[in-house]
Amino acid sequence: MASSNDLVTVPRSGLPIAHMRNVYRVGDVERRLDKLPPKEHEILRSTYERMLEKGPERFQVKPSGLPSMDHLYDDLPNFAEVLDDVKRQLALCEDSRDALEITPLLLLGPPGVGKTHFARALSHLLGTGMGFISMSSMTAGWVLSGASSQWKGARPGKVFETLVDGQYANPVMVVDEIDKAGGEHAYDPLGALYSLLEHDTAQAFVDEFAEVPIDASQLIWVATANDERSIPEPILNRMNVYEVQAPDVEAARRIAFKLYAGIRAEHDWGSRFEPEPRSETLDRLAEMAPREMRRAWMTGFGNAKLDRRDHILPRDLPEAGHKRGMIGFVQ
């Protein structure tokens, strides 16, 4: 399935070099296209034509050296154990001809601790793309693997779309809330993962819509969950499982501080505020989940601006925890 060509330069920062890898065979696509009846299966026909137009080659990124990860340890202090795992696996391939290989990761933890943010940060670190699948909204197994083109409204699965429409052979693929996978009894929403998480079988993964083998063996899998008890044991056995706790108070203060500095630097109006937030305000932010902090800072900046102040006070911040605003008439 796969082939590698000469070393090329990838036009983005982080990991500047990559090989090209074929993620499907053009001949397979041409044969499927030739078999389509005229004026039928227009969506499938357009899929094949898009594959031929884009061609099968995608960037397969690999570190030219061990990338600096200090900023991630600072930004994600409660992910230190996971980052240690990633660093070990990056070190193994940094000075060899082997492709980048990261064992699938399962991140267990309460909502809002930064699991999805970690996956996005990992894709930036590696200089690759990212696909996202929310299992909580799934109603059938075909969201991963596609549905037969014989079905009305059928379309390719997320794995196929990420590889065919993206630029990379080894993007980070996030399976969010894997423990909430639902679906009809006729389908197993996680069924496709049994082969996708195994390197050998993933090399010729067949999407049920396109029915063309694609090389999904280089995908970097990151799954998130609140509870592992509803995840099948064969899935757990294929992944490195980590329990991610909410950051402690000091770590939460550091996260809040870096977010303040980042927001201030990103906006022209940021220069009108103090370079550093006040200690009592950081204490309030530390009570919040990391996911809430950015929204809280933006509320604080706005309230301070309305009050014509160059600093944010605790009273400018929303209460910790999500509260839905009330819209309507009070009787």
C-alpha positions in Angstrom: 0.0 0.0 0.0 2.5 2.6 1.1 5.6 4.0 -0.6 8.1 6.6 0.4 9.9 9.0 -2.0 12.6 11.6 -1.6 12.9 13.8 1.5 11.1 17.1 1.0 10.5 20.3 3.0 7.2 20.8 4.7 6.1 24.5 4.7 5.4 24.9 8.3 7.3 25.3 11.6 7.9 22.5 14.1 9.0 19.6 12.0 10.4 20.9 8.7 11.1 17.6 6.9 8.9 14.7 5.8 8.7 11.9 3.4 5.8 11.4 0.9 3.7 8.4 1.5 0.9 6.9 -0.7 -2.3 6.5 1.2 -4.1 4.7 -1.6 -3.5 3.2 -5.0 -4.6 5.2 -8.1 -5.3 2.0 -9.9 -7.8 0.9 -7.3 -9.7 4.2 -7.6 -9.7 4.0 -11.4 -11.1 0.5 -11.4 -13.9 1.5 -9.0 -14.7 4.5 -11.1 -14.9 2.5 -14.3 -17.4 0.1 -12.8 -19.9 2.8 -11.8 -23.1 2.9 -14.0 -23.5 6.1 -16.0 -25.5 8.9 -14.3 -25.6 6.9 -11.0 -23.9 7.3 -7.6 -22.9 10.9 -8.2 -21.5 11.4 -4.8 -19.4 8.3 -5.0 -18.3 9.3 -8.5 -17.3 12.7 -7.3 -15.3 11.1 -4.4 -13.3 9.0 -6.8 -12.7 11.9 -9.1 -11.5 14.0 -6.2 -9.1 11.2 -5.2 -7.6 11.1 -8.7 -7.3 14.8 -8.8 -5.6 15.1 -5.4 -3.3 12.1 -6.0 -2.3 9.5 -3.4 0.7 11.2 -1.9 0.6 12.8 1.6 3.2 14.2 3.9 4.5 11.8 6.5 6.2 14.0 9.1 9.0 12.9 11.3 11.2 14.7 13.8 14.6 15.8 12.4 15.6 15.9 16.1 13.9 15.7 19.4 11.6 18.7 19.5 11.5 21.0 22.6 8.6 20.1 24.8 9.3 22.4 27.7 6.4 24.7 26.7 4.0 21.8 26.8 5.1 20.8 30.3 4.4 24.4 31.3 1.0 24.7 29.5 -0.2 21.2 30.5 1.3 20.4 33.9 -1.3 17.7 34.6 -0.2 15.8 31.5 3.4 15.3 32.5 3.1 11.5 32.5 1.6 11.5 29.0 4.2 13.9 27.7 7.0 11.7 29.1 5.5 8.8 27.0 5.4 10.9 23.9 9.0 12.1 24.4 10.2 8.5 24.8 8.6 7.5 21.5 9.9 10.5 19.7 13.4 9.8 21.0 13.4 6.3 19.5 12.9 7.5 15.9 14.8 10.9 16.0 18.1 9.5 14.5 16.8 6.5 12.6 15.1 5.7 9.3 12.0 4.4 11.1 8.7 6.3 10.7 7.2 8.2 13.6 5.3 5.7 15.7 3.3 6.6 18.7 1.2 4.0 20.6 -2.5 5.0 20.7 -3.3 7.1 23.8 -6.4 7.0 26.0 -6.8 10.0 28.3 -9.1 9.4 31.2 -10.3 12.3 33.3 -13.1 14.7 34.3 -14.5 17.2 31.7 -12.6 20.4 31.3 -9.1 19.2 32.3 -7.7 19.8 28.8 -7.8 16.4 27.1 -8.8 17.7 23.7 -6.4 20.7 24.1 -3.6 18.2 24.6 -4.4 16.4 21.4 -4.4 19.7 19.5 -1.1 20.6 21.1 0.4 17.3 20.1 -0.6 17.8 16.4 1.2 21.2 16.5 4.3 19.7 18.1 4.5 17.0 15.4 3.7 19.5 12.6 0.9 17.4 11.3 -2.9 17.7 10.8 -5.7 16.6 13.1 -9.0 14.8 12.6 -11.8 14.9 15.2 -14.6 12.4 15.9 -17.1 13.0 18.7 -18.4 9.6 19.8 -21.1 11.1 22.0 -23.1 12.2 18.9 -22.7 9.0 17.0 -25.8 6.9 16.1 -24.1 4.2 14.0 -20.8 2.6 13.4 -20.4 4.1 10.0 -19.2 7.5 11.2 -15.7 6.0 11.6 -15.8 3.6 8.7 -18.3 5.0 6.2 -21.7 3.6 5.1 -22.4 1.6 2.0 -23.1 3.8 -1.1 -26.3 1.8 -1.5 -27.8 3.6 1.5 -29.5 6.9 1.0 -27.4 9.8 2.3 -24.4 7.6 2.7 -20.9 9.2 2.9 -17.3 8.3 3.7 -16.2 7.9 7.3 -14.0 10.3 9.2 -10.8 8.3 8.8 -11.2 8.3 5.0 -12.1 12.0 4.9 -9.1 13.0 7.1 -6.6 11.1 5.0 -8.1 11.8 1.5 -8.9 15.5 2.1 -6.0 16.3 4.3 -2.3 16.9 3.6 -0.8 14.3 5.9 -0.5 10.5 6.1 0.0 10.6 9.8 -2.4 13.2 11.3 -3.5 13.1 15.0 -6.9 11.4 15.1 -8.9 12.4 18.1 -11.8 10.1 19.3 -13.5 12.3 21.8 -15.6 10.8 24.6 -15.1 7.2 23.4 -16.9 6.0 26.5 -20.1 7.5 25.3 -20.3 5.7 22.0 -23.9 4.7 21.3 -25.7 3.4 18.3 -28.2 1.0 17.0 -28.0 -2.7 18.0 -27.1 -3.6 14.4 -23.9 -1.6 14.5 -20.9 -1.5 16.8 -19.7 2.2 16.8 -16.2 1.1 17.9 -16.0 -1.9 15.5 -13.7 -0.2 13.0 -11.2 0.6 15.8 -10.3 -3.1 16.2 -8.5 -3.0 12.9 -7.6 0.7 12.8 -5.6 0.4 16.1 -3.6 -2.5 14.7 -0.7 -1.5 12.4 -0.9 -4.5 10.1 -4.6 -4.4 9.4 -4.8 -0.6 9.3 -2.4 -0.6 6.2 -5.4 -1.7 4.0 -8.4 -0.2 5.8 -11.5 -0.3 3.6 -14.1 2.5 4.0 -17.5 1.0 3.3 -18.6 3.9 1.2 -15.6 4.2 -1.2 -14.6 0.5 -1.0 -11.0 1.5 -1.8 -8.2 0.3 0.6 -6.4 3.2 2.3 -3.3 3.2 4.4 -4.4 4.3 7.9 -1.4 2.7 9.6 0.3 6.0 10.3 -2.5 7.7 12.2 -1.7 8.9 15.6 -4.6 8.0 17.9 -5.7 10.0 20.9 -8.9 8.9 22.6 -10.6 10.8 25.5 -13.0 9.4 28.1 -14.4 10.2 31.5 -14.8 6.6 32.5 -13.1 3.5 31.1 -15.6 0.9 32.4 -17.8 1.2 29.3 -14.9 0.8 26.9 -14.4 -2.7 25.5 -11.3 -4.5 26.8 -9.9 -5.2 23.3 -9.8 -1.4 22.8 -8.1 -0.8 26.1 -5.5 -3.4 25.4 -4.5 -1.6 22.2 -3.8 1.8 23.9 -1.6 3.3 26.6 -4.1 4.4 29.2 -3.5 7.5 31.4 -5.6 9.0 34.2 -5.4 12.8 33.9 -6.2 14.7 37.1 -7.3 18.3 37.4 -4.3 20.5 38.0 -3.5 21.4 41.5 -3.8 25.0 42.7 -0.3 26.0 41.8 -0.4 24.4 38.4 -3.9 26.0 37.8 -2.4 29.4 38.6 0.4 28.9 36.1 -2.1 27.9 33.4 -4.2 30.9 34.1 -1.2 33.2 34.1 0.0 31.9 30.7 -3.6 32.3 29.3 -3.7 35.9 30.5 -0.3 36.7 28.9 -1.4 35.0 25.7 -4.7 36.8 25.4 -3.0 40.1 26.2 -0.4 39.6 23.5 -2.9 38.5 20.9 -5.0 41.7 20.9 -4.1 45.3 20.3 -6.3 46.3 23.3 -4.1 44.0 25.5 -1.5 46.7 25.9 -4.0 48.7 27.9 -3.9 46.2 30.7 -1.3 45.4 33.3 1.5 43.0 32.1 0.7 40.6 34.9 -2.6 39.6 36.5 -3.1 40.3 40.2 -2.6 37.4 42.7 -6.1 37.5 44.1 -7.5 37.2 40.5 -5.3 34.2 39.8 -6.6 32.6 42.9 -10.2 32.9 41.5 -9.1 31.5 38.1 -7.4 28.5 39.8 -10.9 27.4 41.1 -11.9 26.8 37.4 -11.3 24.0 35.0 -8.7 24.9 32.4 -11.4 24.8 29.7 -13.3 27.6 31.5 -10.3 29.9 32.0 -10.1 31.6 28.6 -13.8 32.5 28.6 -13.4 33.8 32.2 -10.4 36.0 31.3 -12.3 37.4 28.3 -15.3 38.3 30.5 -12.8 39.8 33.0 -11.1 41.9 30.4 -14.5 43.2 29.1 -15.8 44.1 32.6 -12.5 45.8 33.6 -12.6 47.8 30.3 -16.2 48.9 31.0 -15.1 50.1 34.4 -12.2 52.0 32.8 -9.6 49.9 34.7 -6.2 48.6 33.5 -6.5 45.5 35.7 -8.9 42.6 36.3 -10.4 42.1 39.8 -12.0 38.9 41.1 -15.4 40.5 40.8 -14.9 40.9 37.0 -14.9 37.1 36.6 -17.8 34.8 36.2 -18.5 32.2 38.8 -16.6 28.9 38.5 -18.7 26.3 36.7 -20.9 26.7 33.6 -24.2 28.5 34.1 -26.7 29.1 31.4 -27.8 32.7 31.0 -31.5 33.3 31.4 -33.2 35.0 28.4 -36.8 36.1 28.6 -39.3 38.0 30.8 -39.3 37.9 34.6 -42.8 37.6 36.0 
